[in-house]
């Protein structure tokens, strides 16, 4: 992700429009961090929920 940010900044300087690119890069990075922060707990909860469902099904069968 950091390399992506650097690439966006370099492209911004090349096109002599560094400020909008910098803002865009910061915004995209913020979105990425937010998605990661929400995705990891959601994934853990999802796996735990699926595990609990399977466990309950196994318990009812035996």
mmCIF file as Biopython writes it, N, C-alpha, C and O atoms, coordinates in Angstrom:
data_model
#
loop_
_atom_site.group_PDB
_atom_site.id
_atom_site.type_symbol
_atom_site.label_atom_id
_atom_site.label_alt_id
_atom_site.label_comp_id
_atom_site.label_asym_id
_atom_site.label_entity_id
_atom_site.label_seq_id
_atom_site.pdbx_PDB_ins_code
_atom_site.Cartn_x
_atom_site.Cartn_y
_atom_site.Cartn_z
_atom_site.occupancy
_atom_site.B_iso_or_equiv
_atom_site.auth_seq_id
_atom_site.auth_asym_id
_atom_site.pdbx_PDB_model_num
ATOM 1   N N  . UNK A ? 1  ? 0.838   -1.202  0.000   1.0 0.0 1  A 1 
ATOM 2   C CA . UNK A ? 1  ? 0.000   0.000   0.000   1.0 0.0 1  A 1 
ATOM 3   C C  . UNK A ? 1  ? 0.873   1.251   0.000   1.0 0.0 1  A 1 
ATOM 4   O O  . UNK A ? 1  ? 0.557   2.242   -0.659  1.0 0.0 1  A 1 
ATOM 5   N N  . UNK A ? 2  ? 1.972   1.194   0.746   1.0 0.0 2  A 1 
ATOM 6   C CA . UNK A ? 2  ? 2.895   2.334   0.823   1.0 0.0 2  A 1 
ATOM 7   C C  . UNK A ? 2  ? 3.527   2.609   -0.538  1.0 0.0 2  A 1 
ATOM 8   O O  . UNK A ? 2  ? 3.687   3.767   -0.926  1.0 0.0 2  A 1 
ATOM 9   N N  . UNK A ? 3  ? 3.886   1.554   -1.263  1.0 0.0 3  A 1 
ATOM 10  C CA . UNK A ? 3  ? 4.459   1.714   -2.605  1.0 0.0 3  A 1 
ATOM 11  C C  . UNK A ? 3  ? 3.439   2.359   -3.539  1.0 0.0 3  A 1 
ATOM 12  O O  . UNK A ? 3  ? 3.794   3.162   -4.402  1.0 0.0 3  A 1 
ATOM 13  N N  . UNK A ? 4  ? 2.165   1.998   -3.355  1.0 0.0 4  A 1 
ATOM 14  C CA . UNK A ? 4  ? 1.080   2.593   -4.133  1.0 0.0 4  A 1 
ATOM 15  C C  . UNK A ? 4  ? 0.993   4.090   -3.864  1.0 0.0 4  A 1 
ATOM 16  O O  . UNK A ? 4  ? 0.836   4.888   -4.789  1.0 0.0 4  A 1 
ATOM 17  N N  . UNK A ? 5  ? 1.096   4.465   -2.589  1.0 0.0 5  A 1 
ATOM 18  C CA . UNK A ? 5  ? 1.074   5.883   -2.198  1.0 0.0 5  A 1 
ATOM 19  C C  . UNK A ? 5  ? 2.218   6.646   -2.851  1.0 0.0 5  A 1 
ATOM 20  O O  . UNK A ? 5  ? 2.016   7.724   -3.409  1.0 0.0 5  A 1 
ATOM 21  N N  . UNK A ? 6  ? 3.418   6.081   -2.780  1.0 0.0 6  A 1 
ATOM 22  C CA . UNK A ? 6  ? 4.611   6.703   -3.362  1.0 0.0 6  A 1 
ATOM 23  C C  . UNK A ? 6  ? 4.434   6.868   -4.877  1.0 0.0 6  A 1 
ATOM 24  O O  . UNK A ? 6  ? 4.774   7.907   -5.443  1.0 0.0 6  A 1 
ATOM 25  N N  . UNK A ? 7  ? 3.899   5.829   -5.519  1.0 0.0 7  A 1 
ATOM 26  C CA . UNK A ? 7  ? 3.649   5.860   -6.961  1.0 0.0 7  A 1 
ATOM 27  C C  . UNK A ? 7  ? 2.681   6.980   -7.328  1.0 0.0 7  A 1 
ATOM 28  O O  . UNK A ? 7  ? 2.904   7.711   -8.293  1.0 0.0 7  A 1 
ATOM 29  N N  . UNK A ? 8  ? 1.599   7.112   -6.548  1.0 0.0 8  A 1 
ATOM 30  C CA . UNK A ? 8  ? 0.608   8.174   -6.785  1.0 0.0 8  A 1 
ATOM 31  C C  . UNK A ? 8  ? 1.249   9.551   -6.635  1.0 0.0 8  A 1 
ATOM 32  O O  . UNK A ? 8  ? 1.001   10.445  -7.444  1.0 0.0 8  A 1 
ATOM 33  N N  . UNK A ? 9  ? 2.074   9.724   -5.597  1.0 0.0 9  A 1 
ATOM 34  C CA . UNK A ? 9  ? 2.753   11.005  -5.351  1.0 0.0 9  A 1 
ATOM 35  C C  . UNK A ? 9  ? 3.715   11.338  -6.500  1.0 0.0 9  A 1 
ATOM 36  O O  . UNK A ? 9  ? 3.745   12.474  -6.974  1.0 0.0 9  A 1 
ATOM 37  N N  . UNK A ? 10 ? 4.500   10.346  -6.946  1.0 0.0 10 A 1 
ATOM 38  C CA . UNK A ? 10 ? 5.444   10.545  -8.058  1.0 0.0 10 A 1 
ATOM 39  C C  . UNK A ? 10 ? 4.684   10.934  -9.330  1.0 0.0 10 A 1 
ATOM 40  O O  . UNK A ? 10 ? 5.080   11.862  -10.036 1.0 0.0 10 A 1 
ATOM 41  N N  . UNK A ? 11 ? 3.586   10.216  -9.618  1.0 0.0 11 A 1 
ATOM 42  C CA . UNK A ? 11 ? 2.751   10.543  -10.779 1.0 0.0 11 A 1 
ATOM 43  C C  . UNK A ? 11 ? 2.213   11.965  -10.667 1.0 0.0 11 A 1 
ATOM 44  O O  . UNK A ? 11 ? 2.153   12.703  -11.651 1.0 0.0 11 A 1 
ATOM 45  N N  . UNK A ? 12 ? 1.824   12.332  -9.450  1.0 0.0 12 A 1 
ATOM 46  C CA . UNK A ? 12 ? 1.330   13.689  -9.194  1.0 0.0 12 A 1 
ATOM 47  C C  . UNK A ? 12 ? 2.376   14.740  -9.521  1.0 0.0 12 A 1 
ATOM 48  O O  . UNK A ? 12 ? 2.075   15.744  -10.167 1.0 0.0 12 A 1 
ATOM 49  N N  . UNK A ? 13 ? 3.609   14.511  -9.076  1.0 0.0 13 A 1 
ATOM 50  C CA . UNK A ? 13 ? 4.703   15.452  -9.362  1.0 0.0 13 A 1 
ATOM 51  C C  . UNK A ? 13 ? 5.007   15.514  -10.856 1.0 0.0 13 A 1 
ATOM 52  O O  . UNK A ? 13 ? 5.283   16.586  -11.395 1.0 0.0 13 A 1 
ATOM 53  N N  . UNK A ? 14 ? 4.956   14.363  -11.522 1.0 0.0 14 A 1 
ATOM 54  C CA . UNK A ? 14 ? 5.223   14.320  -12.958 1.0 0.0 14 A 1 
ATOM 55  C C  . UNK A ? 14 ? 4.208   15.157  -13.730 1.0 0.0 14 A 1 
ATOM 56  O O  . UNK A ? 14 ? 4.561   15.843  -14.689 1.0 0.0 14 A 1 
ATOM 57  N N  . UNK A ? 15 ? 2.958   15.097  -13.311 1.0 0.0 15 A 1 
ATOM 58  C CA . UNK A ? 15 ? 1.908   15.867  -13.985 1.0 0.0 15 A 1 
ATOM 59  C C  . UNK A ? 15 ? 1.742   17.266  -13.390 1.0 0.0 15 A 1 
ATOM 60  O O  . UNK A ? 15 ? 0.846   18.017  -13.776 1.0 0.0 15 A 1 
ATOM 61  N N  . UNK A ? 16 ? 2.630   17.605  -12.437 1.0 0.0 16 A 1 
ATOM 62  C CA . UNK A ? 16 ? 2.664   18.931  -11.813 1.0 0.0 16 A 1 
ATOM 63  C C  . UNK A ? 16 ? 1.337   19.274  -11.122 1.0 0.0 16 A 1 
ATOM 64  O O  . UNK A ? 16 ? 0.904   20.426  -11.094 1.0 0.0 16 A 1 
ATOM 65  N N  . UNK A ? 17 ? 0.709   18.229  -10.566 1.0 0.0 17 A 1 
ATOM 66  C CA . UNK A ? 17 ? -0.540  18.403  -9.815  1.0 0.0 17 A 1 
ATOM 67  C C  . UNK A ? 17 ? -0.426  17.592  -8.527  1.0 0.0 17 A 1 
ATOM 68  O O  . UNK A ? 17 ? -1.277  16.754  -8.228  1.0 0.0 17 A 1 
ATOM 69  N N  . UNK A ? 18 ? 0.617   17.851  -7.786  1.0 0.0 18 A 1 
ATOM 70  C CA . UNK A ? 18 ? 0.939   17.028  -6.620  1.0 0.0 18 A 1 
ATOM 71  C C  . UNK A ? 18 ? -0.125  17.096  -5.526  1.0 0.0 18 A 1 
ATOM 72  O O  . UNK A ? 18 ? -0.422  16.082  -4.894  1.0 0.0 18 A 1 
ATOM 73  N N  . UNK A ? 19 ? -0.700  18.270  -5.295  1.0 0.0 19 A 1 
ATOM 74  C CA . UNK A ? 19 ? -1.622  18.439  -4.168  1.0 0.0 19 A 1 
ATOM 75  C C  . UNK A ? 19 ? -2.893  17.579  -4.305  1.0 0.0 19 A 1 
ATOM 76  O O  . UNK A ? 19 ? -3.232  16.859  -3.366  1.0 0.0 19 A 1 
ATOM 77  N N  . UNK A ? 20 ? -3.612  17.632  -5.450  1.0 0.0 20 A 1 
ATOM 78  C CA . UNK A ? 20 ? -4.795  16.761  -5.558  1.0 0.0 20 A 1 
ATOM 79  C C  . UNK A ? 20 ? -4.457  15.272  -5.466  1.0 0.0 20 A 1 
ATOM 80  O O  . UNK A ? 20 ? -5.205  14.500  -4.867  1.0 0.0 20 A 1 
ATOM 81  N N  . UNK A ? 21 ? -3.338  14.875  -6.056  1.0 0.0 21 A 1 
ATOM 82  C CA . UNK A ? 21 ? -2.921  13.481  -5.991  1.0 0.0 21 A 1 
ATOM 83  C C  . UNK A ? 21 ? -2.591  13.074  -4.563  1.0 0.0 21 A 1 
ATOM 84  O O  . UNK A ? 21 ? -2.906  11.965  -4.130  1.0 0.0 21 A 1 
ATOM 85  N N  . UNK A ? 22 ? -1.954  13.984  -3.840  1.0 0.0 22 A 1 
ATOM 86  C CA . UNK A ? 22 ? -1.591  13.736  -2.446  1.0 0.0 22 A 1 
ATOM 87  C C  . UNK A ? 22 ? -2.847  13.554  -1.601  1.0 0.0 22 A 1 
ATOM 88  O O  . UNK A ? 22 ? -2.926  12.644  -0.775  1.0 0.0 22 A 1 
ATOM 89  N N  . UNK A ? 23 ? -3.832  14.432  -1.818  1.0 0.0 23 A 1 
ATOM 90  C CA . UNK A ? 23 ? -5.107  14.339  -1.099  1.0 0.0 23 A 1 
ATOM 91  C C  . UNK A ? 23 ? -5.801  13.021  -1.450  1.0 0.0 23 A 1 
ATOM 92  O O  . UNK A ? 23 ? -6.318  12.330  -0.571  1.0 0.0 23 A 1 
ATOM 93  N N  . UNK A ? 24 ? -5.808  12.683  -2.728  1.0 0.0 24 A 1 
ATOM 94  C CA . UNK A ? 24 ? -6.418  11.442  -3.196  1.0 0.0 24 A 1 
ATOM 95  C C  . UNK A ? 24 ? -5.736  10.225  -2.572  1.0 0.0 24 A 1 
ATOM 96  O O  . UNK A ? 24 ? -6.402  9.298   -2.113  1.0 0.0 24 A 1 
ATOM 97  N N  . UNK A ? 25 ? -4.409  10.238  -2.561  1.0 0.0 25 A 1 
ATOM 98  C CA . UNK A ? 25 ? -3.636  9.145   -1.977  1.0 0.0 25 A 1 
ATOM 99  C C  . UNK A ? 25 ? -3.931  8.998   -0.486  1.0 0.0 25 A 1 
ATOM 100 O O  . UNK A ? 25 ? -4.092  7.884   0.013   1.0 0.0 25 A 1 
ATOM 101 N N  . UNK A ? 26 ? -4.002  10.119  0.217   1.0 0.0 26 A 1 
ATOM 102 C CA . UNK A ? 26 ? -4.303  10.104  1.649   1.0 0.0 26 A 1 
ATOM 103 C C  . UNK A ? 26 ? -5.708  9.563   1.901   1.0 0.0 26 A 1 
ATOM 104 O O  . UNK A ? 26 ? -5.926  8.790   2.834   1.0 0.0 26 A 1 
ATOM 105 N N  . UNK A ? 27 ? -6.657  9.976   1.061   1.0 0.0 27 A 1 
ATOM 106 C CA . UNK A ? 27 ? -8.045  9.521   1.169   1.0 0.0 27 A 1 
ATOM 107 C C  . UNK A ? 27 ? -8.140  8.016   0.927   1.0 0.0 27 A 1 
ATOM 108 O O  . UNK A ? 27 ? -8.799  7.298   1.680   1.0 0.0 27 A 1 
ATOM 109 N N  . UNK A ? 28 ? -7.471  7.543   -0.137  1.0 0.0 28 A 1 
ATOM 110 C CA . UNK A ? 28 ? -7.467  6.114   -0.462  1.0 0.0 28 A 1 
ATOM 111 C C  . UNK A ? 28 ? -6.820  5.301   0.651   1.0 0.0 28 A 1 
ATOM 112 O O  . UNK A ? 28 ? -7.297  4.222   1.000   1.0 0.0 28 A 1 
ATOM 113 N N  . UNK A ? 29 ? -5.723  5.828   1.209   1.0 0.0 29 A 1 
ATOM 114 C CA . UNK A ? 29 ? -5.028  5.158   2.300   1.0 0.0 29 A 1 
ATOM 115 C C  . UNK A ? 29 ? -5.921  5.072   3.535   1.0 0.0 29 A 1 
ATOM 116 O O  . UNK A ? 29 ? -5.970  4.039   4.203   1.0 0.0 29 A 1 
ATOM 117 N N  . UNK A ? 30 ? -6.629  6.167   3.835   1.0 0.0 30 A 1 
ATOM 118 C CA . UNK A ? 30 ? -7.553  6.207   4.967   1.0 0.0 30 A 1 
ATOM 119 C C  . UNK A ? 30 ? -8.657  5.166   4.789   1.0 0.0 30 A 1 
ATOM 120 O O  . UNK A ? 30 ? -9.003  4.448   5.727   1.0 0.0 30 A 1 
ATOM 121 N N  . UNK A ? 31 ? -9.210  5.094   3.565   1.0 0.0 31 A 1 
ATOM 122 C CA . UNK A ? 31 ? -10.248 4.105   3.251   1.0 0.0 31 A 1 
ATOM 123 C C  . UNK A ? 31 ? -9.712  2.691   3.433   1.0 0.0 31 A 1 
ATOM 124 O O  . UNK A ? 31 ? -10.394 1.838   4.000   1.0 0.0 31 A 1 
ATOM 125 N N  . UNK A ? 32 ? -8.488  2.436   2.954   1.0 0.0 32 A 1 
ATOM 126 C CA . UNK A ? 32 ? -7.843  1.134   3.064   1.0 0.0 32 A 1 
ATOM 127 C C  . UNK A ? 32 ? -7.673  0.728   4.521   1.0 0.0 32 A 1 
ATOM 128 O O  . UNK A ? 32 ? -7.958  -0.412  4.887   1.0 0.0 32 A 1 
ATOM 129 N N  . UNK A ? 33 ? -7.204  1.665   5.361   1.0 0.0 33 A 1 
ATOM 130 C CA . UNK A ? 33 ? -7.015  1.410   6.792   1.0 0.0 33 A 1 
ATOM 131 C C  . UNK A ? 33 ? -8.358  1.101   7.451   1.0 0.0 33 A 1 
ATOM 132 O O  . UNK A ? 33 ? -8.462  0.184   8.266   1.0 0.0 33 A 1 
ATOM 133 N N  . UNK A ? 34 ? -9.379  1.870   7.093   1.0 0.0 34 A 1 
ATOM 134 C CA . UNK A ? 34 ? -10.722 1.688   7.643   1.0 0.0 34 A 1 
ATOM 135 C C  . UNK A ? 34 ? -11.274 0.316   7.260   1.0 0.0 34 A 1 
ATOM 136 O O  . UNK A ? 34 ? -11.833 -0.383  8.105   1.0 0.0 34 A 1 
ATOM 137 N N  . UNK A ? 35 ? -11.121 -0.073  5.995   1.0 0.0 35 A 1 
ATOM 138 C CA . UNK A ? 35 ? -11.588 -1.373  5.508   1.0 0.0 35 A 1 
ATOM 139 C C  . UNK A ? 35 ? -10.863 -2.500  6.246   1.0 0.0 35 A 1 
ATOM 140 O O  . UNK A ? 35 ? -11.486 -3.468  6.683   1.0 0.0 35 A 1 
ATOM 141 N N  . UNK A ? 36 ? -9.527  -2.363  6.382   1.0 0.0 36 A 1 
ATOM 142 C CA . UNK A ? 36 ? -8.745  -3.381  7.096   1.0 0.0 36 A 1 
ATOM 143 C C  . UNK A ? 36 ? -9.188  -3.490  8.548   1.0 0.0 36 A 1 
ATOM 144 O O  . UNK A ? 36 ? -9.336  -4.590  9.081   1.0 0.0 36 A 1 
ATOM 145 N N  . UNK A ? 37 ? -9.400  -2.331  9.188   1.0 0.0 37 A 1 
ATOM 146 C CA . UNK A ? 37 ? -9.793  -2.289  10.602  1.0 0.0 37 A 1 
ATOM 147 C C  . UNK A ? 37 ? -11.155 -2.949  10.823  1.0 0.0 37 A 1 
ATOM 148 O O  . UNK A ? 37 ? -11.382 -3.575  11.858  1.0 0.0 37 A 1 
ATOM 149 N N  . UNK A ? 38 ? -12.054 -2.811  9.857   1.0 0.0 38 A 1 
ATOM 150 C CA . UNK A ? 38 ? -13.386 -3.402  9.974   1.0 0.0 38 A 1 
ATOM 151 C C  . UNK A ? 38 ? -13.417 -4.838  9.466   1.0 0.0 38 A 1 
ATOM 152 O O  . UNK A ? 38 ? -14.193 -5.653  9.965   1.0 0.0 38 A 1 
ATOM 153 N N  . UNK A ? 39 ? -12.581 -5.157  8.481   1.0 0.0 39 A 1 
ATOM 154 C CA . UNK A ? 39 ? -12.587 -6.470  7.843   1.0 0.0 39 A 1 
ATOM 155 C C  . UNK A ? 39 ? -12.089 -7.571  8.766   1.0 0.0 39 A 1 
ATOM 156 O O  . UNK A ? 39 ? -12.672 -8.654  8.814   1.0 0.0 39 A 1 
ATOM 157 N N  . UNK A ? 40 ? -11.012 -7.301  9.500   1.0 0.0 40 A 1 
ATOM 158 C CA . UNK A ? 40 ? -10.405 -8.327  10.358  1.0 0.0 40 A 1 
ATOM 159 C C  . UNK A ? 40 ? -11.376 -8.800  11.442  1.0 0.0 40 A 1 
ATOM 160 O O  . UNK A ? 40 ? -11.585 -10.008 11.560  1.0 0.0 40 A 1 
ATOM 161 N N  . UNK A ? 41 ? -11.989 -7.900  12.251  1.0 0.0 41 A 1 
ATOM 162 C CA . UNK A ? 41 ? -12.953 -8.378  13.248  1.0 0.0 41 A 1 
ATOM 163 C C  . UNK A ? 41 ? -14.170 -9.055  12.615  1.0 0.0 41 A 1 
ATOM 164 O O  . UNK A ? 41 ? -14.677 -10.039 13.154  1.0 0.0 41 A 1 
ATOM 165 N N  . UNK A ? 42 ? -14.640 -8.540  11.482  1.0 0.0 42 A 1 
ATOM 166 C CA . UNK A ? 42 ? -15.779 -9.131  10.783  1.0 0.0 42 A 1 
ATOM 167 C C  . UNK A ? 42 ? -15.449 -10.557 10.345  1.0 0.0 42 A 1 
ATOM 168 O O  . UNK A ? 42 ? -16.289 -11.451 10.445  1.0 0.0 42 A 1 
ATOM 169 N N  . UNK A ? 43 ? -14.240 -10.765 9.867   1.0 0.0 43 A 1 
ATOM 170 C CA . UNK A ? 43 ? -13.776 -12.081 9.442   1.0 0.0 43 A 1 
ATOM 171 C C  . UNK A ? 43 ? -13.718 -13.041 10.624  1.0 0.0 43 A 1 
ATOM 172 O O  . UNK A ? 43 ? -14.164 -14.184 10.524  1.0 0.0 43 A 1 
ATOM 173 N N  . UNK A ? 44 ? -13.164 -12.572 11.750  1.0 0.0 44 A 1 
ATOM 174 C CA . UNK A ? 44 ? -13.056 -13.380 12.967  1.0 0.0 44 A 1 
ATOM 175 C C  . UNK A ? 44 ? -14.449 -13.768 13.467  1.0 0.0 44 A 1 
ATOM 176 O O  . UNK A ? 44 ? -14.692 -14.926 13.806  1.0 0.0 44 A 1 
ATOM 177 N N  . UNK A ? 45 ? -15.365 -12.787 13.511  1.0 0.0 45 A 1 
ATOM 178 C CA . UNK A ? 45 ? -16.738 -13.038 13.960  1.0 0.0 45 A 1 
ATOM 179 C C  . UNK A ? 45 ? -17.430 -14.027 13.024  1.0 0.0 45 A 1 
ATOM 180 O O  . UNK A ? 45 ? -18.129 -14.932 13.479  1.0 0.0 45 A 1 
ATOM 181 N N  . UNK A ? 46 ? -17.235 -13.856 11.730  1.0 0.0 46 A 1 
ATOM 182 C CA . UNK A ? 46 ? -17.821 -14.746 10.729  1.0 0.0 46 A 1 
ATOM 183 C C  . UNK A ? 46 ? -17.342 -16.180 10.882  1.0 0.0 46 A 1 
ATOM 184 O O  . UNK A ? 46 ? -18.148 -17.110 10.845  1.0 0.0 46 A 1 
ATOM 185 N N  . UNK A ? 47 ? -16.044 -16.368 11.054  1.0 0.0 47 A 1 
ATOM 186 C CA . UNK A ? 47 ? -15.460 -17.704 11.244  1.0 0.0 47 A 1 
ATOM 187 C C  . UNK A ? 47 ? -15.980 -18.326 12.540  1.0 0.0 47 A 1 
ATOM 188 O O  . UNK A ? 47 ? -16.346 -19.501 12.569  1.0 0.0 47 A 1 
ATOM 189 N N  . UNK A ? 48 ? -16.010 -17.528 13.610  1.0 0.0 48 A 1 
ATOM 190 C CA . UNK A ? 48 ? -16.506 -18.010 14.905  1.0 0.0 48 A 1 
ATOM 191 C C  . UNK A ? 48 ? -17.972 -18.427 14.803  1.0 0.0 48 A 1 
ATOM 192 O O  . UNK A ? 48 ? -18.366 -19.454 15.356  1.0 0.0 48 A 1 
ATOM 193 N N  . UNK A ? 49 ? -18.773 -17.639 14.101  1.0 0.0 49 A 1 
ATOM 194 C CA . UNK A ? 49 ? -20.200 -17.930 13.918  1.0 0.0 49 A 1 
ATOM 195 C C  . UNK A ? 49 ? -20.394 -19.225 13.134  1.0 0.0 49 A 1 
ATOM 196 O O  . UNK A ? 49 ? -21.207 -20.069 13.511  1.0 0.0 49 A 1 
ATOM 197 N N  . UNK A ? 50 ? -19.639 -19.381 12.036  1.0 0.0 50 A 1 
ATOM 198 C CA . UNK A ? 50 ? -19.707 -20.602 11.230  1.0 0.0 50 A 1 
ATOM 199 C C  . UNK A ? 50 ? -19.286 -21.818 12.044  1.0 0.0 50 A 1 
ATOM 200 O O  . UNK A ? 50 ? -19.912 -22.876 11.975  1.0 0.0 50 A 1 
ATOM 201 N N  . UNK A ? 51 ? -18.222 -21.651 12.813  1.0 0.0 51 A 1 
ATOM 202 C CA . UNK A ? 51 ? -17.741 -22.721 13.691  1.0 0.0 51 A 1 
ATOM 203 C C  . UNK A ? 51 ? -18.792 -23.133 14.702  1.0 0.0 51 A 1 
ATOM 204 O O  . UNK A ? 51 ? -18.998 -24.322 14.947  1.0 0.0 51 A 1 
ATOM 205 N N  . UNK A ? 52 ? -19.459 -22.145 15.289  1.0 0.0 52 A 1 
ATOM 206 C CA . UNK A ? 52 ? -20.522 -22.386 16.271  1.0 0.0 52 A 1 
ATOM 207 C C  . UNK A ? 52 ? -21.704 -23.109 15.625  1.0 0.0 52 A 1 
ATOM 208 O O  . UNK A ? 52 ? -22.281 -24.003 16.245  1.0 0.0 52 A 1 
ATOM 209 N N  . UNK A ? 53 ? -22.076 -22.748 14.402  1.0 0.0 53 A 1 
ATOM 210 C CA . UNK A ? 53 ? -23.164 -23.404 13.671  1.0 0.0 53 A 1 
ATOM 211 C C  . UNK A ? 53 ? -22.837 -24.879 13.415  1.0 0.0 53 A 1 
ATOM 212 O O  . UNK A ? 53 ? -23.667 -25.761 13.636  1.0 0.0 53 A 1 
ATOM 213 N N  . UNK A ? 54 ? -21.623 -25.125 12.949  1.0 0.0 54 A 1 
ATOM 214 C CA . UNK A ? 54 ? -21.169 -26.499 12.674  1.0 0.0 54 A 1 
ATOM 215 C C  . UNK A ? 54 ? -21.164 -27.312 13.966  1.0 0.0 54 A 1 
ATOM 216 O O  . UNK A ? 54 ? -21.611 -28.459 13.981  1.0 0.0 54 A 1 
ATOM 217 N N  . UNK A ? 55 ? -20.661 -26.723 15.049  1.0 0.0 55 A 1 
ATOM 218 C CA . UNK A ? 55 ? -20.604 -27.377 16.359  1.0 0.0 55 A 1 
ATOM 219 C C  . UNK A ? 55 ? -22.008 -27.759 16.837  1.0 0.0 55 A 1 
ATOM 220 O O  . UNK A ? 55 ? -22.211 -28.865 17.338  1.0 0.0 55 A 1 
ATOM 221 N N  . UNK A ? 56 ? -22.962 -26.862 16.686  1.0 0.0 56 A 1 
ATOM 222 C CA . UNK A ? 56 ? -24.348 -27.131 17.097  1.0 0.0 56 A 1 
ATOM 223 C C  . UNK A ? 56 ? -24.957 -28.258 16.264  1.0 0.0 56 A 1 
ATOM 224 O O  . UNK A ? 56 ? -25.674 -29.104 16.799  1.0 0.0 56 A 1 
ATOM 225 N N  . UNK A ? 57 ? -24.681 -28.276 14.970  1.0 0.0 57 A 1 
ATOM 226 C CA . UNK A ? 57 ? -25.197 -29.329 14.092  1.0 0.0 57 A 1 
ATOM 227 C C  . UNK A ? 57 ? -24.627 -30.689 14.488  1.0 0.0 57 A 1 
ATOM 228 O O  . UNK A ? 57 ? -25.341 -31.692 14.505  1.0 0.0 57 A 1 
ATOM 229 N N  . UNK A ? 58 ? -23.341 -30.709 14.805  1.0 0.0 58 A 1 
ATOM 230 C CA . UNK A ? 58 ? -22.683 -31.953 15.230  1.0 0.0 58 A 1 
ATOM 231 C C  . UNK A ? 58 ? -23.287 -32.436 16.548  1.0 0.0 58 A 1 
ATOM 232 O O  . UNK A ? 58 ? -23.510 -33.634 16.724  1.0 0.0 58 A 1 
ATOM 233 N N  . UNK A ? 59 ? -23.552 -31.518 17.468  1.0 0.0 59 A 1 
ATOM 234 C CA . UNK A ? 59 ? -24.124 -31.857 18.778  1.0 0.0 59 A 1 
ATOM 235 C C  . UNK A ? 59 ? -25.536 -32.437 18.640  1.0 0.0 59 A 1 
ATOM 236 O O  . UNK A ? 59 ? -25.891 -33.380 19.347  1.0 0.0 59 A 1 
ATOM 237 N N  . UNK A ? 60 ? -26.336 -31.877 17.733  1.0 0.0 60 A 1 
ATOM 238 C CA . UNK A ? 60 ? -27.712 -32.358 17.554  1.0 0.0 60 A 1 
ATOM 239 C C  . UNK A ? 60 ? -27.735 -33.733 16.887  1.0 0.0 60 A 1 
ATOM 240 O O  . UNK A ? 60 ? -28.636 -34.526 17.159  1.0 0.0 60 A 1 
ATOM 241 N N  . UNK A ? 61 ? -26.777 -34.030 16.031  1.0 0.0 61 A 1 
ATOM 242 C CA . UNK A ? 61 ? -26.721 -35.325 15.338  1.0 0.0 61 A 1 
ATOM 243 C C  . UNK A ? 61 ? -26.351 -36.461 16.283  1.0 0.0 61 A 1 
ATOM 244 O O  . UNK A ? 61 ? -26.943 -37.539 16.224  1.0 0.0 61 A 1 
ATOM 245 N N  . UNK A ? 62 ? -25.381 -36.225 17.149  1.0 0.0 62 A 1 
ATOM 246 C CA . UNK A ? 62 ? -24.890 -37.294 18.029  1.0 0.0 62 A 1 
ATOM 247 C C  . UNK A ? 62 ? -25.797 -37.526 19.241  1.0 0.0 62 A 1 
ATOM 248 O O  . UNK A ? 62 ? -25.512 -38.392 20.069  1.0 0.0 62 A 1 
#
